[in-house]
Amino acid sequence: MAKGGIRKALTLGLTAIGVGAVLLAGAAAWSLAHMGGGYEDFVWVIVGAFLVLGALWALFAILDSHFDDLERLRANILVAAVADDARLPAPHPDFPPSPEIARLRTAVATLIDKRIGPGVRPSAKLVAVLSTLDEGIVVMTDAGQISLVNQAARERLGGPRVDIGTSIFASLERHVLHGAMEQAREQGRPFATNLLSVDGDTIAATVADLPGHTGAVLRLAPLGKGADGGRVDHDMRLHDIPHAPSATLETPLAALAGLVFDSETTGLDVMEDRIVSVGAVLVNGGHVAPGLNVDRLINPAMPIPPRSTAIHGITDEMVADALPFAQVWQDLQGPFAERVVIGHNIGFDLAVLKREAERAGLVWHTPKFLDTLRLAVGLFPDWQDLNLETIAGHLGVDVQGRHTALGDALVTAEIWVRLQPLLEEAKVVTLGDALAFQNNAQHIMTRQKKLGWVME
């Protein structure tokens, strides 16, 4: 982050004192030389000057480290504002805070845990109540994506088919459920009906609009064996996902519909190497859309070099029965056209996608895109190492599934969410601001351009 305020004033002040000490030492040495001073006096002047400069340098290092600790704590607080559980990220092991900052950090963490966190995190008591019901409860979005399900509903509808983020229409016939939802809306009250499962079973249920939100609540008749507890899964953020509007330069980042994308390839030559796997995650403003993920293997029509398999773990046998790029692209081109594409070093992925489209004779249009690497360079110009793991560690993102397309996309999505409050503080609030801001990373862009990556 840019340095200013007290930090800048202290730096200038210490520099001025250091320059003054050097000038005074020089003047004293000159006086001694012209007034017949002894050799010992001259040595003491020089030694004194070096001691002053050494003390100033040590003081500067301590103060600079202290302000770095404050900057990291400030960034952690901003990250906590968008984290799911509102908790501060753990301190990075390479940058342990000073004792004073550690005590301040503990105080902030206590405030969040006792005052802020309980209002953000789901109520354990409410979850406990839902887990005891023998009546099945399912909450779904208008598109049919499941956002809450209790144990009774899971047993009634077929277990894994009703996980969070999956479609209710994998268990229930679409036209019957849609009709019941329309009836509930028209009548303005819950509508009792018989739903039809995809297995041909009839399920007595009540369908109601979700008050104050888009979506519906299904209450399924119990199986008749009594309540036996069980888990309740939920992610009500799914109801906050809007349709992807066309992004303009004025679109706020807080409302931006994005597609976080990553690919694994046979190598790093964007003209010759082929894609073997793609992963994508939808993000809407400051929220990652769980369950709406893409994870596909692709047959590259060429052997995968062992050196590449050693990195991403994908072998020739694993992609032997996978679809070619042209067929997988049919499912991807819609989200690419609708959303701003986000990724870490995303220029590489776009370059190989463009080349794959050319090989398949497909029309390619470069989407608007944001590179989390280039954005991080603008926010953290003093950081020397800006690979995915380092940035994730600084921002409190758990790194799982590294060097898999979906794993890297999920990590990048969480990084993007945590970068947003830091970008906003840097006056980067719209898509246009972010596109301009990422172009400040000239040294990164020069290297990417030499490698043939997509730049704009």
C-alpha positions, -999 to 999 in steps of 0.1 A, spaced: 0 0 0 11 36 -5 30 50 24 19 83 39 8 102 70 29 98 101 50 71 84 60 95 57 67 123 81 89 101 104 108 88 74 115 124 62 123 135 97 148 107 103 163 113 69 167 150 77 184 141 110 207 117 93 217 143 66 222 168 94 245 145 113 266 139 82 268 176 76 278 183 112 304 156 111 318 169 79 319 204 94 336 192 125 362 172 105 369 203 84 374 224 115 397 199 131 417 197 99 422 236 97 426 241 135 453 216 141 431 190 158 447 157 166 442 124 149 422 110 178 398 139 177 392 133 140 386 95 146 361 103 173 341 126 150 339 99 124 330 72 149 304 95 164 289 102 130 287 65 122 271 57 156 244 84 150 237 71 116 236 35 129 211 45 156 190 63 131 190 33 108 180 9 136 152 33 147 140 36 111 140 -2 107 120 -6 139 94 21 130 91 8 94 85 -28 107 59 -14 132 40 4 104 42 -27 82 25 -46 111 -2 -20 113 -7 -22 75 -11 -60 77 -35 -57 106 -55 -31 87 -57 -53 56 -67 -83 79 -96 -62 93 -108 -53 59 -106 -90 49 -126 -100 80 -153 -77 67 -159 -99 37 -150 -133 52 -178 -158 57 -173 -161 95 -160 -125 100 -128 -137 116 -94 -122 112 -70 -142 90 -42 -158 110 -9 -139 110 14 -149 82 42 -171 96 68 -151 77 56 -118 93 49 -123 130 35 -91 145 53 -71 172 41 -76 208 22 -43 207 4 -51 174 -3 -86 186 -22 -72 217 -41 -48 194 -49 -77 171 -62 -98 200 -85 -69 211 -99 -66 175 -104 -104 173 -122 -103 207 -145 -75 195 -154 -94 163 -159 -127 182 -181 -113 209 -200 -84 192 -199 -87 154 -194 -125 147 -227 -137 164 -247 -114 140 -229 -128 110 -226 -165 117 -256 -188 114 -274 -194 146 -264 -228 161 -297 -229 179 -317 -225 147 -297 -252 130 -303 -275 160 -340 -269 158 -342 -277 121 -321 -309 127 -348 -323 150 -378 -319 126 -392 -350 111 -408 -327 84 -384 -322 55 -374 -286 49 -358 -275 17 -351 -238 8 -343 -231 -29 -337 -202 -52 -360 -194 -81 -337 -213 -104 -341 -244 -82 -307 -243 -65 -308 -257 -30 -297 -233 -3 -308 -252 29 -318 -288 35 -323 -308 67 -318 -345 74 -355 -354 69 -356 -338 35 -323 -354 25 -337 -389 33 -370 -381 16 -354 -369 -17 -324 -392 -22 -293 -381 -2 -265 -367 -24 -290 -354 -50 -299 -326 -26 -266 -312 -15 -261 -275 -12 -258 -258 -46 -273 -287 -65 -306 -285 -84 -339 -296 -67 -349 -307 -102 -325 -336 -98 -350 -350 -73 -384 -335 -82 -402 -331 -115 -398 -296 -127 -432 -288 -142 -451 -300 -110 -429 -279 -87 -430 -249 -109 -468 -250 -109 -469 -252 -72 -446 -222 -68 -468 -202 -92 -499 -211 -72 -482 -201 -39 -473 -167 -54 -507 -160 -69 -525 -169 -36 -500 -151 -14 -499 -180 10 -484 -215 13 -499 -240 -12 -505 -277 -3 -498 -301 -32 -484 -334 -42 -450 -332 -58 -437 -359 -81 -402 -373 -76 -380 -382 -106 -383 -418 -94 -421 -417 -98 -430 -413 -61 -457 -389 -49 -446 -366 -20 -471 -346 0 -457 -311 4 -464 -275 11 -448 -248 -11 -443 -212 0 -425 -181 -12 -394 -172 8 -404 -141 27 -384 -111 17 -362 -130 -8 -364 -147 -42 -370 -184 -39 -392 -209 -22 -395 -231 9 -407 -267 6 -421 -286 36 -422 -323 29 -445 -347 47 -425 -369 71 -417 -405 64 -435 -415 96 -406 -429 115 -400 -399 138 -373 -374 140 -338 -387 146 -317 -355 143 -291 -352 117 -272 -324 100 -285 -293 84 -266 -278 55 -272 -243 43 -258 -214 24 -284 -186 21 -260 -164 1 -272 -183 -29 -303 -161 -28 -282 -130 -33 -269 -142 -67 -284 -120 -94 -285 -127 -131 -253 -115 -147 -260 -80 -160 -238 -67 -188 -208 -51 -171 -199 -15 -181 -169 5 -170 -192 22 -144 -203 -11 -128 -192 -12 -91 -169 -41 -82 -194 -48 -54 -220 -56 -80 -198 -72 -106 -207 -106 -120 -175 -125 -125 -162 -159 -137 -130 -170 -120 -112 -193 -144 -81 -215 -144 -68 -241 -168 -42 -269 -167 -22 -275 -198 3 -298 -214 29 -270 -211 35 -233 -211 38 -226 -248 5 -208 -255 8 -215 -293 15 -252 -292 4 -267 -258 -31 -279 -252 -57 -276 -224 -62 -308 -203 -85 -294 -176 -106 -263 -169 -121 -250 -136 -144 -221 -131 -162 -205 -102 -190 -178 -103 -186 -147 -81 -211 -120 -77 -198 -88 -61 -182 -99 -29 -196 -134 -28 -184 -167 -42 -213 -188 -55 -208 -223 -40 -221 -252 -60 -220 -233 -93 -186 -246 -102 -171 -260 -135 -146 -289 -132 -139 -306 -166 -112 -327 -181 -104 -322 -218 -89 -346 -242 -59 -326 -256 -54 -349 -286 -17 -352 -277 4 -369 -251 8 -351 -218 45 -347 -210 56 -363 -177 69 -329 -164 34 -314 -167 17 -345 -151 42 -340 -122 26 -306 -116 -11 -311 -121 -14 -349 -118 -34 -354 -150 -23 -384 -171 -31 -396 -206 -54 -423 -191 -74 -398 -172 -83 -377 -204 -86 -407 -228 -124 -406 -226 -128 -369 -220 -145 -346 -245 -124 -324 -269 -122 -287 -263 -148 -277 -289 -176 -297 -270 -166 -285 -236 -165 -249 -248 -202 -251 -256 -209 -250 -219 -183 -223 -212 -189 -197 -238 -222 -185 -222 -206 -176 -188 -176 -162 -207 -198 -139 -227 -220 -128 -197 -193 -122 -170 -160 -105 -165 -133 -132 -164 -110 -131 -133 -79 -151 -127 -43 -152 -115 -20 -146 -145 -53 -149 -165 -36 -137 -197 -20 -172 -200 -53 -190 -197 -70 -166 -222 -41 -171 -247 -44 -209 -247 -82 -206 -249 -79 -183 -279 -55 -208 -296 -78 -237 -288 -108 -219 -303 -87 -211 -335 -78 -248 -339 -115 -258 -336 -126 -231 -360 -146 -214 -333 -153 -176 -331 -133 -161 -302 -140 -128 -285 -116 -117 -258 -137 -109 -227 -131 -82 -202 -108 -96 -176 -91 -88 -144 -57 -103 -133 -54 -108 -95 -16 -108 -99 -15 -74 -115 -41 -60 -90 -20 -73 -61 11 -57 -75 -7 -23 -74 -19 -29 -39 13 -44 -25 43 -29 -44 67 -38 -17 60 -75 -18 87 -95 -35 68 -128 -40 33 -125 -55 26 -161 -64 -8 -176 -56 2 -192 -24 19 -160 -10 -11 -138 -17 -35 -164 -3 -14 -166 28 -14 -128 33 -51 -126 29 -60 -156 50 -72 -179 22 -67 -217 27 -49 -232 -2 -64 -265 -12 -62 -284 -45 -32 -264 -57 -23 -270 -94 -58 -284 -102 -79 -261 -123 -109 -260 -100 -87 -258 -69 -68 -228 -82 -100 -212 -93 -115 -215 -59 -84 -201 -42 -84 -172 -67 -121 -165 -61 -115 -161 -24 -85 -139 -31 -107 -117 -54 -133 -113 -27 -107 -103 -1 -90 -79 -25 -122 -59 -31 -122 -39 2 -85 -32 -2 -91 -19 -38 -120 2 -26 -97 18 0 -73 26 -28 -102 44 -47 -107 15 -71 -144 10 -70 -156 3 -105 -147 -21 -133 -132 8 -152 -111 17 -122 -99 -18 -118 -90 -22 -155 -69 10 -153 -54 0 -120 -41 -34 -132 -23 -17 -161 0 0 -136 19 -32 -132 41 -25 -162 70 -48 -153 45 -77 -150 28 -68 -182 61 -66 -201 70 -101 -191 35 -114 -199 36 -97 -233 69 -113 -242 54 -147 -234 25 -141 -259 -3 -138 -233 -35 -119 -239 -30 -84 -225 -63 -65 -233 
